[in-house]
Amino acid sequence: LPRVPGGIRSFDHFCEIARNFAQVLGGRLVDDNRAEIVPQALRAIRGQVQQVQAAMESRGMPAGSAVAQRLFS
């Protein structure tokens, strides 16, 4: 997400799409260990994304900027 401007908006959109897929397909959201991802976990991840992007912004390197693109390439 350091390379994406508006990371929170992108993360929220990703979560919405993933939930829709799971519902329509009769599946469930799981992590890489196949453990179900509960809403609290998604909220925690969202908070981490906010923290990282705020830290980047405070250092003059907003997510998705040319500087961030070069640094995280």
Biopython code that builds the backbone (N, CA, C, O; Angstrom):
import numpy as np
from Bio.PDB.StructureBuilder import StructureBuilder

atoms = [
    (1, "LEU", "N", (0.779, -1.211, 0.000)),
    (1, "LEU", "CA", (0.000, 0.000, 0.000)),
    (1, "LEU", "C", (0.823, 1.280, 0.000)),
    (1, "LEU", "O", (0.252, 2.344, -0.240)),
    (2, "PRO", "N", (2.133, 1.246, 0.255)),
    (2, "PRO", "CA", (2.885, 2.492, 0.181)),
    (2, "PRO", "C", (2.873, 3.105, -1.219)),
    (2, "PRO", "O", (3.073, 4.310, -1.376)),
    (3, "ARG", "N", (2.640, 2.284, -2.221)),
    (3, "ARG", "CA", (2.661, 2.775, -3.595)),
    (3, "ARG", "C", (1.284, 3.239, -4.063)),
    (3, "ARG", "O", (1.146, 3.703, -5.195)),
    (4, "VAL", "N", (0.270, 3.125, -3.220)),
    (4, "VAL", "CA", (-1.101, 3.437, -3.626)),
    (4, "VAL", "C", (-1.586, 4.703, -2.934)),
    (4, "VAL", "O", (-1.622, 4.761, -1.705)),
    (5, "PRO", "N", (-1.962, 5.722, -3.713)),
    (5, "PRO", "CA", (-2.561, 6.888, -3.067)),
    (5, "PRO", "C", (-3.937, 6.511, -2.542)),
    (5, "PRO", "O", (-4.646, 5.718, -3.161)),
    (6, "GLY", "N", (-4.317, 7.077, -1.404)),
    (6, "GLY", "CA", (-5.630, 6.749, -0.843)),
    (6, "GLY", "C", (-5.714, 5.309, -0.402)),
    (6, "GLY", "O", (-6.681, 4.617, -0.721)),
    (7, "GLY", "N", (-4.718, 4.847, 0.325)),
    (7, "GLY", "CA", (-4.647, 3.440, 0.719)),
    (7, "GLY", "C", (-5.840, 2.959, 1.521)),
    (7, "GLY", "O", (-6.265, 1.814, 1.367)),
    (8, "ILE", "N", (-6.391, 3.816, 2.377)),
    (8, "ILE", "CA", (-7.552, 3.405, 3.169)),
    (8, "ILE", "C", (-8.745, 3.159, 2.258)),
    (8, "ILE", "O", (-9.459, 2.167, 2.402)),
    (9, "ARG", "N", (-8.951, 4.072, 1.322)),
    (9, "ARG", "CA", (-10.058, 3.905, 0.370)),
    (9, "ARG", "C", (-9.871, 2.608, -0.427)),
    (9, "ARG", "O", (-10.828, 1.862, -0.641)),
    (10, "SER", "N", (-8.642, 2.346, -0.863)),
    (10, "SER", "CA", (-8.360, 1.120, -1.621)),
    (10, "SER", "C", (-8.560, -0.117, -0.754)),
    (10, "SER", "O", (-9.113, -1.116, -1.215)),
    (11, "PHE", "N", (-8.114, -0.057, 0.501)),
    (11, "PHE", "CA", (-8.283, -1.194, 1.404)),
    (11, "PHE", "C", (-9.768, -1.460, 1.657)),
    (11, "PHE", "O", (-10.206, -2.611, 1.630)),
    (12, "ASP", "N", (-10.543, -0.402, 1.903)),
    (12, "ASP", "CA", (-11.979, -0.567, 2.131)),
    (12, "ASP", "C", (-12.667, -1.176, 0.915)),
    (12, "ASP", "O", (-13.537, -2.036, 1.046)),
    (13, "HIS", "N", (-12.266, -0.718, -0.266)),
    (13, "HIS", "CA", (-12.841, -1.249, -1.505)),
    (13, "HIS", "C", (-12.483, -2.728, -1.667)),
    (13, "HIS", "O", (-13.329, -3.539, -2.042)),
    (14, "PHE", "N", (-11.235, -3.070, -1.384)),
    (14, "PHE", "CA", (-10.793, -4.465, -1.445)),
    (14, "PHE", "C", (-11.633, -5.338, -0.508)),
    (14, "PHE", "O", (-12.089, -6.413, -0.898)),
    (15, "CYS", "N", (-11.835, -4.871, 0.729)),
    (15, "CYS", "CA", (-12.609, -5.647, 1.704)),
    (15, "CYS", "C", (-14.049, -5.838, 1.243)),
    (15, "CYS", "O", (-14.618, -6.921, 1.379)),
    (16, "GLU", "N", (-14.625, -4.785, 0.703)),
    (16, "GLU", "CA", (-16.005, -4.877, 0.214)),
    (16, "GLU", "C", (-16.122, -5.899, -0.914)),
    (16, "GLU", "O", (-17.040, -6.719, -0.919)),
    (17, "ILE", "N", (-15.206, -5.852, -1.856)),
    (17, "ILE", "CA", (-15.221, -6.801, -2.971)),
    (17, "ILE", "C", (-15.010, -8.227, -2.470)),
    (17, "ILE", "O", (-15.701, -9.148, -2.904)),
    (18, "ALA", "N", (-14.054, -8.409, -1.556)),
    (18, "ALA", "CA", (-13.780, -9.744, -1.022)),
    (18, "ALA", "C", (-15.010, -10.309, -0.302)),
    (18, "ALA", "O", (-15.352, -11.477, -0.480)),
    (19, "ARG", "N", (-15.674, -9.473, 0.513)),
    (19, "ARG", "CA", (-16.890, -9.938, 1.207)),
    (19, "ARG", "C", (-17.983, -10.304, 0.211)),
    (19, "ARG", "O", (-18.680, -11.303, 0.388)),
    (20, "ASN", "N", (-18.136, -9.493, -0.841)),
    (20, "ASN", "CA", (-19.146, -9.791, -1.865)),
    (20, "ASN", "C", (-18.854, -11.111, -2.569)),
    (20, "ASN", "O", (-19.754, -11.927, -2.768)),
    (21, "PHE", "N", (-17.592, -11.317, -2.945)),
    (21, "PHE", "CA", (-17.218, -12.581, -3.578)),
    (21, "PHE", "C", (-17.541, -13.761, -2.660)),
    (21, "PHE", "O", (-18.145, -14.744, -3.089)),
    (22, "ALA", "N", (-17.138, -13.653, -1.415)),
    (22, "ALA", "CA", (-17.375, -14.745, -0.470)),
    (22, "ALA", "C", (-18.870, -15.029, -0.332)),
    (22, "ALA", "O", (-19.289, -16.186, -0.311)),
    (23, "GLN", "N", (-19.659, -13.979, -0.240)),
    (23, "GLN", "CA", (-21.104, -14.171, -0.085)),
    (23, "GLN", "C", (-21.723, -14.806, -1.329)),
    (23, "GLN", "O", (-22.482, -15.770, -1.225)),
    (24, "VAL", "N", (-21.401, -14.271, -2.492)),
    (24, "VAL", "CA", (-21.987, -14.778, -3.740)),
    (24, "VAL", "C", (-21.545, -16.209, -4.028)),
    (24, "VAL", "O", (-22.328, -17.017, -4.527)),
    (25, "LEU", "N", (-20.302, -16.517, -3.715)),
    (25, "LEU", "CA", (-19.761, -17.838, -4.026)),
    (25, "LEU", "C", (-19.944, -18.843, -2.896)),
    (25, "LEU", "O", (-19.570, -20.009, -3.025)),
    (26, "GLY", "N", (-20.521, -18.384, -1.786)),
    (26, "GLY", "CA", (-20.726, -19.287, -0.654)),
    (26, "GLY", "C", (-19.429, -19.661, 0.038)),
    (26, "GLY", "O", (-19.304, -20.750, 0.597)),
    (27, "GLY", "N", (-18.471, -18.759, -0.003)),
    (27, "GLY", "CA", (-17.173, -19.032, 0.614)),
    (27, "GLY", "C", (-16.982, -18.207, 1.872)),
    (27, "GLY", "O", (-17.936, -17.673, 2.437)),
    (28, "ARG", "N", (-15.742, -18.113, 2.295)),
    (28, "ARG", "CA", (-15.400, -17.312, 3.461)),
    (28, "ARG", "C", (-14.030, -16.708, 3.245)),
    (28, "ARG", "O", (-13.224, -17.233, 2.477)),
    (29, "LEU", "N", (-13.770, -15.607, 3.923)),
    (29, "LEU", "CA", (-12.462, -14.959, 3.830)),
    (29, "LEU", "C", (-11.508, -15.654, 4.785)),
    (29, "LEU", "O", (-11.816, -15.849, 5.961)),
    (30, "VAL", "N", (-10.342, -16.027, 4.264)),
    (30, "VAL", "CA", (-9.339, -16.687, 5.093)),
    (30, "VAL", "C", (-7.980, -16.049, 4.844)),
    (30, "VAL", "O", (-7.761, -15.399, 3.822)),
    (31, "ASP", "N", (-7.065, -16.246, 5.801)),
    (31, "ASP", "CA", (-5.703, -15.760, 5.631)),
    (31, "ASP", "C", (-4.854, -16.836, 4.964)),
    (31, "ASP", "O", (-5.373, -17.852, 4.503)),
    (32, "ASP", "N", (-3.555, -16.607, 4.919)),
    (32, "ASP", "CA", (-2.667, -17.556, 4.250)),
    (32, "ASP", "C", (-2.532, -18.883, 4.987)),
    (32, "ASP", "O", (-1.980, -19.840, 4.443)),
    (33, "ASN", "N", (-3.031, -18.950, 6.225)),
    (33, "ASN", "CA", (-3.053, -20.213, 6.967)),
    (33, "ASN", "C", (-4.446, -20.850, 6.962)),
    (33, "ASN", "O", (-4.714, -21.806, 7.690)),
    (34, "ARG", "N", (-5.308, -20.303, 6.134)),
    (34, "ARG", "CA", (-6.693, -20.753, 5.978)),
    (34, "ARG", "C", (-7.543, -20.543, 7.226)),
    (34, "ARG", "O", (-8.572, -21.195, 7.404)),
    (35, "ALA", "N", (-7.104, -19.629, 8.087)),
    (35, "ALA", "CA", (-7.900, -19.250, 9.258)),
    (35, "ALA", "C", (-8.849, -18.136, 8.822)),
    (35, "ALA", "O", (-8.457, -17.226, 8.092)),
    (36, "GLU", "N", (-10.087, -18.216, 9.270)),
    (36, "GLU", "CA", (-11.080, -17.213, 8.878)),
    (36, "GLU", "C", (-10.667, -15.824, 9.350)),
    (36, "GLU", "O", (-10.193, -15.642, 10.471)),
    (37, "ILE", "N", (-10.857, -14.864, 8.474)),
    (37, "ILE", "CA", (-10.564, -13.469, 8.805)),
    (37, "ILE", "C", (-11.847, -12.845, 9.337)),
    (37, "ILE", "O", (-12.833, -12.703, 8.612)),
    (38, "VAL", "N", (-11.818, -12.480, 10.600)),
    (38, "VAL", "CA", (-12.994, -11.899, 11.245)),
    (38, "VAL", "C", (-12.958, -10.375, 11.079)),
    (38, "VAL", "O", (-11.895, -9.808, 10.828)),
    (39, "PRO", "N", (-14.106, -9.713, 11.216)),
    (39, "PRO", "CA", (-14.155, -8.249, 11.045)),
    (39, "PRO", "C", (-13.159, -7.496, 11.932)),
    (39, "PRO", "O", (-12.613, -6.476, 11.513)),
    (40, "GLN", "N", (-12.916, -7.985, 13.148)),
    (40, "GLN", "CA", (-11.960, -7.318, 14.036)),
    (40, "GLN", "C", (-10.559, -7.320, 13.429)),
    (40, "GLN", "O", (-9.814, -6.351, 13.579)),
    (41, "ALA", "N", (-10.203, -8.393, 12.754)),
    (41, "ALA", "CA", (-8.885, -8.478, 12.130)),
    (41, "ALA", "C", (-8.767, -7.469, 10.987)),
    (41, "ALA", "O", (-7.727, -6.833, 10.818)),
    (42, "LEU", "N", (-9.829, -7.328, 10.215)),
    (42, "LEU", "CA", (-9.812, -6.355, 9.124)),
    (42, "LEU", "C", (-9.701, -4.933, 9.671)),
    (42, "LEU", "O", (-9.013, -4.096, 9.087)),
    (43, "ARG", "N", (-10.371, -4.659, 10.785)),
    (43, "ARG", "CA", (-10.264, -3.337, 11.413)),
    (43, "ARG", "C", (-8.836, -3.087, 11.893)),
    (43, "ARG", "O", (-8.321, -1.977, 11.759)),
    (44, "ALA", "N", (-8.200, -4.108, 12.445)),
    (44, "ALA", "CA", (-6.817, -3.968, 12.911)),
    (44, "ALA", "C", (-5.873, -3.698, 11.735)),
    (44, "ALA", "O", (-4.990, -2.846, 11.831)),
    (45, "ILE", "N", (-6.053, -4.408, 10.650)),
    (45, "ILE", "CA", (-5.223, -4.205, 9.461)),
    (45, "ILE", "C", (-5.443, -2.802, 8.906)),
    (45, "ILE", "O", (-4.494, -2.127, 8.508)),
    (46, "ARG", "N", (-6.692, -2.372, 8.883)),
    (46, "ARG", "CA", (-7.023, -1.024, 8.403)),
    (46, "ARG", "C", (-6.293, 0.019, 9.254)),
    (46, "ARG", "O", (-5.763, 0.996, 8.725)),
    (47, "GLY", "N", (-6.268, -0.189, 10.555)),
    (47, "GLY", "CA", (-5.561, 0.727, 11.446)),
    (47, "GLY", "C", (-4.074, 0.774, 11.151)),
    (47, "GLY", "O", (-3.457, 1.837, 11.208)),
    (48, "GLN", "N", (-3.499, -0.379, 10.834)),
    (48, "GLN", "CA", (-2.076, -0.431, 10.487)),
    (48, "GLN", "C", (-1.807, 0.334, 9.198)),
    (48, "GLN", "O", (-0.810, 1.048, 9.088)),
    (49, "VAL", "N", (-2.693, 0.183, 8.230)),
    (49, "VAL", "CA", (-2.540, 0.914, 6.966)),
    (49, "VAL", "C", (-2.586, 2.416, 7.242)),
    (49, "VAL", "O", (-1.781, 3.176, 6.705)),
    (50, "GLN", "N", (-3.530, 2.838, 8.080)),
    (50, "GLN", "CA", (-3.627, 4.262, 8.433)),
    (50, "GLN", "C", (-2.341, 4.753, 9.082)),
    (50, "GLN", "O", (-1.855, 5.835, 8.753)),
    (51, "GLN", "N", (-1.792, 3.974, 9.993)),
    (51, "GLN", "CA", (-0.570, 4.373, 10.687)),
    (51, "GLN", "C", (0.605, 4.507, 9.725)),
    (51, "GLN", "O", (1.360, 5.477, 9.786)),
    (52, "VAL", "N", (0.753, 3.544, 8.851)),
    (52, "VAL", "CA", (1.869, 3.575, 7.897)),
    (52, "VAL", "C", (1.726, 4.783, 6.977)),
    (52, "VAL", "O", (2.695, 5.505, 6.741)),
    (53, "GLN", "N", (0.536, 5.001, 6.466)),
    (53, "GLN", "CA", (0.359, 6.116, 5.545)),
    (53, "GLN", "C", (0.519, 7.454, 6.254)),
    (53, "GLN", "O", (1.042, 8.395, 5.658)),
    (54, "ALA", "N", (0.090, 7.569, 7.499)),
    (54, "ALA", "CA", (0.283, 8.807, 8.259)),
    (54, "ALA", "C", (1.768, 9.048, 8.511)),
    (54, "ALA", "O", (2.234, 10.184, 8.414)),
    (55, "ALA", "N", (2.506, 8.007, 8.829)),
    (55, "ALA", "CA", (3.951, 8.142, 9.056)),
    (55, "ALA", "C", (4.657, 8.574, 7.773)),
    (55, "ALA", "O", (5.545, 9.425, 7.806)),
    (56, "MET", "N", (4.268, 7.996, 6.664)),
    (56, "MET", "CA", (4.859, 8.381, 5.389)),
    (56, "MET", "C", (4.557, 9.842, 5.087)),
    (56, "MET", "O", (5.440, 10.595, 4.678)),
    (57, "GLU", "N", (3.314, 10.233, 5.288)),
    (57, "GLU", "CA", (2.892, 11.617, 5.031)),
    (57, "GLU", "C", (3.683, 12.591, 5.904)),
    (57, "GLU", "O", (4.114, 13.643, 5.431)),
    (58, "SER", "N", (3.873, 12.241, 7.179)),
    (58, "SER", "CA", (4.580, 13.133, 8.101)),
    (58, "SER", "C", (6.054, 13.308, 7.726)),
    (58, "SER", "O", (6.700, 14.264, 8.157)),
    (59, "ARG", "N", (6.568, 12.398, 6.939)),
    (59, "ARG", "CA", (7.963, 12.480, 6.498)),
    (59, "ARG", "C", (8.086, 13.022, 5.077)),
    (59, "ARG", "O", (9.138, 12.922, 4.446)),
    (60, "GLY", "N", (6.982, 13.599, 4.587)),
    (60, "GLY", "CA", (7.010, 14.204, 3.262)),
    (60, "GLY", "C", (7.035, 13.218, 2.125)),
    (60, "GLY", "O", (7.520, 13.530, 1.037)),
    (61, "MET", "N", (6.519, 12.034, 2.361)),
    (61, "MET", "CA", (6.529, 10.984, 1.354)),
    (61, "MET", "C", (5.141, 10.341, 1.303)),
    (61, "MET", "O", (4.975, 9.193, 1.715)),
    (62, "PRO", "N", (4.146, 11.076, 0.800)),
    (62, "PRO", "CA", (2.805, 10.503, 0.786)),
    (62, "PRO", "C", (2.728, 9.228, -0.056)),
    (62, "PRO", "O", (3.401, 9.097, -1.078)),
    (63, "ALA", "N", (1.907, 8.312, 0.393)),
    (63, "ALA", "CA", (1.735, 7.059, -0.349)),
    (63, "ALA", "C", (1.290, 7.365, -1.774)),
    (63, "ALA", "O", (0.431, 8.216, -2.002)),
    (64, "GLY", "N", (1.880, 6.668, -2.711)),
    (64, "GLY", "CA", (1.546, 6.843, -4.119)),
    (64, "GLY", "C", (2.330, 7.947, -4.804)),
    (64, "GLY", "O", (2.250, 8.091, -6.024)),
    (65, "SER", "N", (3.086, 8.731, -4.044)),
    (65, "SER", "CA", (3.864, 9.822, -4.629)),
    (65, "SER", "C", (5.046, 9.260, -5.421)),
    (65, "SER", "O", (5.382, 8.079, -5.327)),
    (66, "ALA", "N", (5.657, 10.140, -6.197)),
    (66, "ALA", "CA", (6.822, 9.718, -6.989)),
    (66, "ALA", "C", (7.937, 9.205, -6.084)),
    (66, "ALA", "O", (8.609, 8.230, -6.419)),
    (67, "VAL", "N", (8.136, 9.856, -4.937)),
    (67, "VAL", "CA", (9.175, 9.419, -3.990)),
    (67, "VAL", "C", (8.849, 8.018, -3.464)),
    (67, "VAL", "O", (9.723, 7.153, -3.421)),
    (68, "ALA", "N", (7.612, 7.797, -3.071)),
    (68, "ALA", "CA", (7.208, 6.476, -2.565)),
    (68, "ALA", "C", (7.326, 5.419, -3.658)),
    (68, "ALA", "O", (7.733, 4.288, -3.395)),
    (69, "GLN", "N", (6.969, 5.791, -4.877)),
    (69, "GLN", "CA", (7.079, 4.851, -5.996)),
    (69, "GLN", "C", (8.531, 4.410, -6.176)),
    (69, "GLN", "O", (8.796, 3.226, -6.384)),
    (70, "ARG", "N", (9.472, 5.355, -6.098)),
    (70, "ARG", "CA", (10.883, 5.003, -6.260)),
    (70, "ARG", "C", (11.386, 4.186, -5.080)),
    (70, "ARG", "O", (12.085, 3.190, -5.268)),
    (71, "LEU", "N", (11.037, 4.596, -3.865)),
    (71, "LEU", "CA", (11.529, 3.922, -2.675)),
    (71, "LEU", "C", (11.023, 2.490, -2.568)),
    (71, "LEU", "O", (11.772, 1.603, -2.158)),
    (72, "PHE", "N", (9.766, 2.250, -2.928)),
    (72, "PHE", "CA", (9.165, 0.930, -2.769)),
    (72, "PHE", "C", (9.074, 0.171, -4.090)),
    (72, "PHE", "O", (8.204, -0.686, -4.253)),
    (73, "SER", "N", (9.955, 0.474, -5.024)),
    (73, "SER", "CA", (9.920, -0.250, -6.309)),
    (73, "SER", "C", (10.684, -1.551, -6.228)),
    (73, "SER", "O", (10.759, -2.285, -7.213)),
]
sb = StructureBuilder()
sb.init_structure("model")
sb.init_model(0)
sb.init_chain("A")
sb.init_seg("    ")
for serial, (resi, resn, name, xyz) in enumerate(atoms, 1):
    if name == "N":
        sb.init_residue(resn, " ", resi, " ")
    sb.init_atom(name, np.array(xyz, "f"), 0.0, 1.0, " ", f" {name:<3s}", serial, name[0])
structure = sb.get_structure()
